[in-house]
Amino acid sequence: MILITILVITVPVLMSVAFFTLAERQVMGSLQRRMGPQTSGFGGVLQPFWDGLKLGVKEPVLPESSASGAFSAAPMIAFILSQVSWCGIFISDAAYQGLILMALSSLGVYGVMLAGWASNSKYAFLGCLRSVALMVSYELGFGAALLSISLFLTDSTGAKSLNFADASNHIQLGLLPLFFIFLICILAETKRVPFDLPEAEAELVAGFNVEYSSLGFALFFIAEYANMAVMSALASVYFLGGFSALKLTAIFFGFVWVRGTLPRYRYDQFMRLGWKALLPLSLALFSLYASFDYIF
């Protein structure tokens, strides 16, 4: 029974990651006016499976100076936590859904941190430090945004009473700033452009996974895209009237569109944005919404 439950969660996530990567490459090709994958199957549909097979048959390389146990465990930790995060999407109690997903998304950084430390490489270590800085800087604003949403989308008992699409027009208008804060925070949480500083190629070669190849690299790759899918699903639950594959795909397209159009932030810019802009704004909105909820 446990094995069936694991397969029910893992297989759809792996399939969605495979086709998300294909869609990203095709969309990026269109944005940059070039051809995406075309030769492997109809429209390149088999390309993700050949990429996975290529990584799977490669010989894993263990750096001589690395902490071998932690080095091998880090990709598994990141992968398992990304799969477990999906369980929080299907919790019916809105009061606990955001809390559980916040906790699981915060734990995900430990796999990256362990990989950077165990690699015994200065580039990998700097990449893991940047991941921790991203998590600390944007987790607070992310949490304040979720709390603000929960004030309006739950009743006094904590049970889910309505969603964003069912709310009145003035509540939707009032919560609209939270939507943009939420989108920026999930870009930072998933370490995507313009917040992909932990693996900035121009500065850190490949960041925290610079020493990884074969299955270890593949597990980190799958974990990143699975986390993107989780955050897209969470945004669709809170802001788009409930979970659906179409809404999740639309938000994922936003990730790709941002990657194709925006440059990478400098380290000082993303720290300033997190601490001096998003955090004060999200806390101010939370105080405003809490006062409004108490009075009315």
Secondary structure, DSSP 8 states (H G I E B T S, - for coil): -HHHHHHHHHHHHHHHHHHHHHHHHHHHHHHTTS--S-SSSGGGTTHHHHHHHHHHHS-----TTS-HHHHHHHHHHHHHHHHHHHHHHT-S-HHHHHHHHHHHHHHTHHHHHHHHHHTT-HHHHHHHHHHHHHHHHHHHHHHHHHHHHHHHHB-TTS-B---GGGS-HHHHHHHHHHHHHHHHHHHHHTT-TTS-GGG-HHHHTTGGGTT--HHHHHHHHHHHHHHHHHHHHHHHHHHSSS--HHHHHHHHHHHHHHHHH-----HHHHHHIIIIIIHHHHHHHHHHHHHHHHH-
